[in-house]
Amino acid sequence: MLSLYNSLTKKVEDFKPAHPLQVGMYSCGPTVYQFAHIGNMRAYNTSDLLVRTLRYNGYDVKFVMNITDVGHMTQDQLGGGDTGEDKMEKTARLEGKTVWEVAQFYTDVFRKDYDALNFSKPSRLCKATDHIKEQVDLIRLLEEKGFTYTTSDGVYFDTAKYPEYGKLSSLDQIKEGARVEMNEERKNPRDFALWKFSYKDGRAFNAALDDREAKRQMEWKSPWGKGFPGWHIECSAMSMKYLGKSFDIHTGGVDNKEIHHPNEIAQSEAVTRKPLAKYWIHTAFMMISGEKISKSLGNGYTLYDLEQQNYDVLALRYLYLQTHYRQEMNFTFVALDAAQNAFKKLVLEISRWEEAALDSGPVPADVVKDYEDRFLDAINEDLNMSKALAVMWELVKSDLPSGAKSRILFKMDRVLGLDLENLSAQIRNAQQIIPGNILHMVEERQHLRKEKHFNAADKIRAEVEKLGYVIEDIKKGIKVRKK
């Protein structure tokens, strides 16, 4: 049985979905104002592994992810994301684009990176700007139930009215005076914005520029005035729209555990009086050579940065698999080099295996079952992928016929997501294209061997190897391949 660590209960639990064989899962997606770095992508890797593991266990998974393209403020790390300048607006100003162009550009880049890492496509990838009505409707319900109040700059959720607020977090990160720009009208520092006004006293807000006449590019009409939604409300509105008032799993980075996710829970459950999600799964931080990822250190590496240094993107995925998602991961280029070497070795080894049709003799069912059972036990142990990799390598190095190994391995790769069948086939296909001069030398060697001129035949073999090709003598003749 699959077991998962639930951040809500702070313990590992057996996974029991609300509906047999059907799972609803929501993952917090990117804020598309800049490139996602490899630390960001690690959280999406966890979500992907969870989706793949659920499907491997026979569940039908409805997987929803959001794109945050409005309402995410520059001071969100200090509290509820309610102060500072909207990150979309700031990037638009710096890059000389409209906010819509910024959102589209970084969304496209994210989707490209997401696909490159072979992550499972969401059943629905939904944008905050496409769901303003749903967010306004949810805020109105909160207002009707008495959970909101209005200040000069927006509509806020009154956390004092919801006694269970913060049950997911420690609340230590939301303290009085922690914000750079504290709203004095806020009743409690933990209260967070549901709707922010574009204007105050008839003038537009732009806190970063202190320009009261600057007009926001993203704003909408609402019952409370023209403005834009707070950061947190979008996830509640969209997750409940597509998965229902209560669903099975919610995932995200550990940075969401103290503020964003508690706010989601409060504003959702205040309306529905049902658990928003039963299981909350959080991915630990990634460090870069022992330091936090930050712009000032210039260590926010993207997939593009790695590709420019001739790294295979899937080697990064292989590296992710080596550290448990709940453990802080320390990225180094030495570790990435080792992961790339291991990954290339794996794909090359598989590409050399004979086709299943050449295997001799059946493989005992209990042997196959042993490998598959131990792999399943590993992934079901709270996504223990390092243990799963160990089982995989044991299989690769085993004496089983290559056809049997292929069948078992490619089944495992439905979870590992390393695209092994496709990549090994590409290598085999490339090796089948042998230059004419090499083929001529191989034919000459065969002729010399038939004439029993073995020394001369060995010299040709050595020349072929110097040119980057290997001649293998097999039962059915010879096989030529690139080194």
RATAFEN-V105261 format. One record per helix or strand. SS is the DSSP state (H for helix, E for strand). FROM is the first residue (numbers start at 0). TO is the last residue. If there is no record, write none. Layout:
BEGIN
<<SS:FROM:TO> <SS:FROM:TO>>
END
This chain:
BEGIN
<<E:2:5> <E:10:13> <E:18:18> <E:21:26> <E:30:30> <H:37:55> <E:59:67> <E:72:72> <H:75:77> <E:85:85> <H:86:94> <H:98:115> <E:123:126> <H:127:129> <H:131:143> <E:147:150> <E:153:156> <H:158:160> <E:191:196> <E:198:199> <E:202:203> <E:219:219> <E:226:228> <H:232:242> <E:246:252> <H:253:255> <H:259:271> <E:276:282> <E:285:287> <E:290:290> <H:302:307> <H:312:320> <E:328:330> <H:332:350> <H:355:357> <H:364:378> <E:380:380> <H:384:395> <H:401:415> <H:419:430> <H:435:449> <H:453:465> <E:468:473> <E:476:481>>
END
